[in-house]
Amino acid sequence: MHFRNERKNAEETTMFAKNLESISEVNTIVVAPHPDDAELGMGGTILRMVRSGLSVGIVDLTNGEPTPHGTPEIRAAETERANRVLGIHWRVNLGLPNRSLEPTLEGRSLLAAVFRLGRPQMVFCPYWEDAHPDHLATTAMAEAARFWAKLTKTDLPGRPYYPPRMYYYFCTHLRKVFAPHFVVDITEFIEKKLEAVRCYESQVITGRPTSPYSFVDSLRYRAAALGGAAGIGFAEGFATRETLVIEDLRALAPFPNLPPETT
């Protein structure tokens, strides 16, 4: 198959083949450059999705290493702990190169295969403006893979599929305040999100400054600022390049005395 022929060696091909076997159909797929980006950008939203009965899969493009205080083994163990906190259906790693990630045909094929097998209604990937080249490459690959996933007469695994919605979460390395197109209320899940983030001790705690506040505390403050702007406690922001569709009009304003919409 095309996506396997471009793999660098047989070991990587075997590893990804095993990952393919673990991919089941889910409502949502979150695409992340490195393990921890999904939790940092939208951990609270993932938790809210899981609580509401939506199935979530995460695909990390790289193992995130090397880093100053991590190793592949440490990072893998941290990821497993975070997975248990999130309660997601599955998580796979494409094994692409950290620090030199590029939007290659190889990566596009691998990610398209994940979309065809997972068949999500929603795909989330990093916001398109970032200082980190790996984040930019991830978004470019996700957008291209969304298109490739629908192709016929190809040797990609699974049936052709085009994920209906693609949204962008904020986990940027730019020192600026972004204005999201919409936010998700994570007030009930902020502590659990931070618990998931703390699982990545080598990345968010070890060697990080604690003054004027810790990195983990900064996540709380950002969520509080977004929540305050929306008149709620804590929130995570998202963007979209496409027209946003509201199917349940209750989402436009709070209706505390009305029962949930049923279909």
Phi and psi in degrees as a GROMACS rama.xvg file:
@    title "Ramachandran Plot"
@    xaxis  label "Phi"
@    yaxis  label "Psi"
@TYPE xy
-56.9772  -45.2969  HIS-2
-70.6783  -23.3593  PHE-3
-86.1119  -34.9355  ARG-4
-61.0341  -24.7021  ASN-5
-91.3917  0.715636  GLU-6
-67.5992  150.083  ARG-7
-72.1542  -32.7338  LYS-8
-157.055  169.365  ASN-9
-65.0633  -32.4337  ALA-10
-63.6247  -43.9924  GLU-11
-64.7896  -39.0953  GLU-12
-62.0205  -44.1436  THR-13
-63.5516  -41.9152  THR-14
-62.1252  -44.3432  MET-15
-71.3595  -33.7846  PHE-16
-59.2472  -39.5095  ALA-17
-65.3955  -38.5904  LYS-18
-61.9934  -40.6484  ASN-19
-57.4163  -38.112  LEU-20
-64.393  -23.778  GLU-21
-88.752  -6.53379  SER-22
-86.0539  116.012  ILE-23
-112.238  168.742  SER-24
-68.9059  134.457  GLU-25
-136.488  164.331  VAL-26
-75.7002  -33.6836  ASN-27
-136.925  137.411  THR-28
-121.212  127.926  ILE-29
-104.131  123.054  VAL-30
-99.3769  126.377  VAL-31
-130.415  141.177  ALA-32
-64.1278  -42.2403  PRO-33
-138.041  154.817  HIS-34
-59.4495  125.673  PRO-35
114.559  -22.737  ASP-36
-65.9644  -38.5354  ASP-37
-62.5425  -43.1778  ALA-38
-66.7903  -42.4911  GLU-39
-64.5381  -44.0563  LEU-40
-80.7564  -35.9852  GLY-41
-151.591  33.0859  MET-42
-58.9081  -39.523  GLY-43
-66.8105  -38.2313  GLY-44
-68.2846  -39.3818  THR-45
-59.4868  -45.93  ILE-46
-61.6518  -39.9762  LEU-47
-67.0991  -39.2402  ARG-48
-60.3691  -47.9639  MET-49
-61.3216  -43.4534  VAL-50
-60.4745  -35.4516  ARG-51
-82.9966  -0.593555  SER-52
97.5547  4.40918  GLY-53
-82.5296  140.098  LEU-54
-90.2863  139.186  SER-55
-130.427  134.066  VAL-56
-120.621  148.506  GLY-57
-121.718  134.824  ILE-58
-119.675  114.214  VAL-59
-91.139  132.27  ASP-60
-80.1942  -29.4836  LEU-61
-133.1  172.124  THR-62
-88.586  -0.505984  ASN-63
77.6165  1.59823  GLY-64
-112.717  151.437  GLU-65
-85.3399  152.143  PRO-66
-136.448  165.364  THR-67
-56.3999  -36.1775  PRO-68
-121.419  10.7976  HIS-69
-117.785  166.877  GLY-70
-138.522  164.086  THR-71
-55.4565  -37.7193  PRO-72
-70.2602  -42.6372  GLU-73
-62.8293  -45.5461  ILE-74
-64.1491  -39.0178  ARG-75
-64.3985  -41.3555  ALA-76
-66.53  -39.951  ALA-77
-63.1624  -39.9911  GLU-78
-63.561  -41.4785  THR-79
-62.0783  -39.722  GLU-80
-65.3375  -41.9414  ARG-81
-64.6292  -38.1457  ALA-82
-58.8218  -40.2012  ASN-83
-66.9447  -35.7521  ARG-84
-67.2628  -42.2799  VAL-85
-73.3302  -33.9951  LEU-86
73.7156  31.0086  GLY-87
-77.0899  164.672  ILE-88
-74.0876  -44.6218  HIS-89
-158.928  163.186  TRP-90
-146.59  130.416  ARG-91
-126.298  158.619  VAL-92
-125.205  127.419  ASN-93
-79.2649  -12.4344  LEU-94
71.0996  23.8874  GLY-95
-78.5436  162.076  LEU-96
-75.7894  124.292  PRO-97
-68.7488  149.367  ASN-98
73.629  -23.2834  ARG-99
-125.042  29.7708  SER-100
-66.5642  131.933  LEU-101
-135.334  154.147  GLU-102
-77.5967  71.3234  PRO-103
-83.8522  165.585  THR-104
-63.6992  -34.7242  LEU-105
-59.5845  -51.833  GLU-106
-63.539  -39.2864  GLY-107
-60.8516  -42.6452  ARG-108
-64.3843  -44.1619  SER-109
-61.1743  -45.5874  LEU-110
-70.8939  -36.856  LEU-111
-61.0382  -37.2311  ALA-112
-62.9388  -41.0429  ALA-113
-62.3545  -43.5354  VAL-114
-64.4724  -39.4098  PHE-115
-67.3368  -36.4045  ARG-116
-81.283  -39.0756  LEU-117
-79.8613  -29.107  GLY-118
47.7067  54.3803  ARG-119
-77.3249  152.046  PRO-120
-79.4702  -26.572  GLN-121
-132.138  137.789  MET-122
-120.783  133.345  VAL-123
-116.658  137.646  PHE-124
-145.102  171.279  CYS-125
-63.3842  150.206  PRO-126
-57.472  145.324  TYR-127
-75.4504  -5.04209  TRP-128
-114.501  116.977  GLU-129
-160.223  155.683  ASP-130
-88.6262  -15.6906  ALA-131
-89.0301  117.732  HIS-132
-58.8708  -34.639  PRO-133
-63.4841  -36.3528  ASP-134
-68.3695  -42.4358  HIS-135
-63.5796  -41.9599  LEU-136
-64.5676  -37.7593  ALA-137
-62.375  -45.4161  THR-138
-65.5854  -42.0165  THR-139
-60.8332  -41.4879  ALA-140
-67.4802  -40.6992  MET-141
-64.0574  -42.3114  ALA-142
-65.4757  -42.2743  GLU-143
-69.3878  -38.2035  ALA-144
-66.903  -33.303  ALA-145
-57.9738  -42.1658  ARG-146
-70.9194  -46.1908  PHE-147
-62.3427  -30.2254  TRP-148
-61.7272  -21.5839  ALA-149
-91.8169  -2.96671  LYS-150
-68.9305  142.603  LEU-151
-99.3608  172.084  THR-152
51.6678  51.8107  LYS-153
-135.476  159.872  THR-154
-95.6584  15.3481  ASP-155
-65.3435  144.669  LEU-156
-70.8142  157.608  PRO-157
81.8858  172.93  GLY-158
-90.2366  152.342  ARG-159
-54.5436  140.281  PRO-160
-158.907  139.737  TYR-161
-121.222  107.578  TYR-162
-56.254  124.067  PRO-163
-63.536  -34.7682  PRO-164
-128.819  138.077  ARG-165
-129.145  126.809  MET-166
-124.996  164.551  TYR-167
-126.407  127.887  TYR-168
-101.391  160.252  TYR-169
-101.68  112.526  PHE-170
-145.376  59.6152  CYS-171
-96.2945  160.985  THR-172
-106.249  15.3441  HIS-173
-91.9099  139.173  LEU-174
-88.3568  75.812  ARG-175
-155.708  161.372  LYS-176
-97.8973  123.645  VAL-177
-94.5485  148.73  PHE-178
-102.69  105.397  ALA-179
-71.189  158.765  PRO-180
-80.2224  -27.769  HIS-181
-157.817  161.519  PHE-182
-126.631  156.981  VAL-183
-113.388  130.61  VAL-184
-71.6671  115.013  ASP-185
-117.52  22.2927  ILE-186
-52.2632  -43.6084  THR-187
-71.2749  -14.8755  GLU-188
-119.563  5.13788  PHE-189
-61.8146  -41.6861  ILE-190
-67.2669  -39.3054  GLU-191
-68.3625  -36.4453  LYS-192
-60.3205  -47.374  LYS-193
-66.128  -30.8079  LEU-194
-62.8441  -42.8419  GLU-195
-64.7482  -41.391  ALA-196
-63.367  -41.9325  VAL-197
-64.3027  -17.5536  ARG-198
-59.2667  -27.52  CYS-199
-90.5659  62.4892  TYR-200
-58.4623  -38.0533  GLU-201
-65.7613  -19.757  SER-202
-103.84  -34.9223  GLN-203
-114.146  -8.04698  VAL-204
-124.057  -57.162  ILE-205
-61.3664  124.004  THR-206
77.8716  -0.451549  GLY-207
-85.8979  141.961  ARG-208
-67.1324  150.461  PRO-209
-112.162  0.990333  THR-210
-123.966  135.293  SER-211
-74.5446  -14.5747  PRO-212
-159.946  164.142  TYR-213
-77.5836  165.913  SER-214
-61.6661  -42.7723  PHE-215
-64.013  -40.1773  VAL-216
-62.1437  -34.2133  ASP-217
-63.0976  -32.3666  SER-218
-65.951  -39.6833  LEU-219
-62.8355  -43.7039  ARG-220
-65.5097  -39.1018  TYR-221
-64.1344  -43.4896  ARG-222
-64.9061  -35.9093  ALA-223
-67.8882  -39.3185  ALA-224
-63.9019  -43.8019  ALA-225
-64.872  -41.924  LEU-226
-64.0039  -43.4107  GLY-227
-60.9464  -38.5753  GLY-228
-64.6093  -25.5865  ALA-229
-101.154  2.54878  ALA-230
77.2391  25.235  GLY-231
-129.666  -176.683  ILE-232
-75.5749  -66.2654  GLY-233
-134.334  147.545  PHE-234
-149.117  158.899  ALA-235
-117.656  140.654  GLU-236
-101.05  152.895  GLY-237
-141.685  159.419  PHE-238
-129.635  163.727  ALA-239
-144.253  145.483  THR-240
-91.1947  -12.5306  ARG-241
-114.163  168.567  GLU-242
-63.8899  128.907  THR-243
-83.1904  127.025  LEU-244
-101.532  128.636  VAL-245
-105.936  109.719  ILE-246
-94.3216  -24.1522  GLU-247
-114.709  109.191  ASP-248
-65.367  -13.6755  LEU-249
-65.6109  -18.8902  ARG-250
-71.8372  -15.2549  ALA-251
-78.1762  -21.5661  LEU-252
-159.472  156.238  ALA-253
-73.3566  131.59  PRO-254
-127.765  76.1998  PHE-255
-64.1213  -22.8464  PRO-256
-95.4164  -0.760213  ASN-257
-98.8916  142.505  LEU-258
-70.7776  160.585  PRO-259
-59.4885  146.961  PRO-260
-66.248  136.335  GLU-261
-114.411  153.79  THR-262
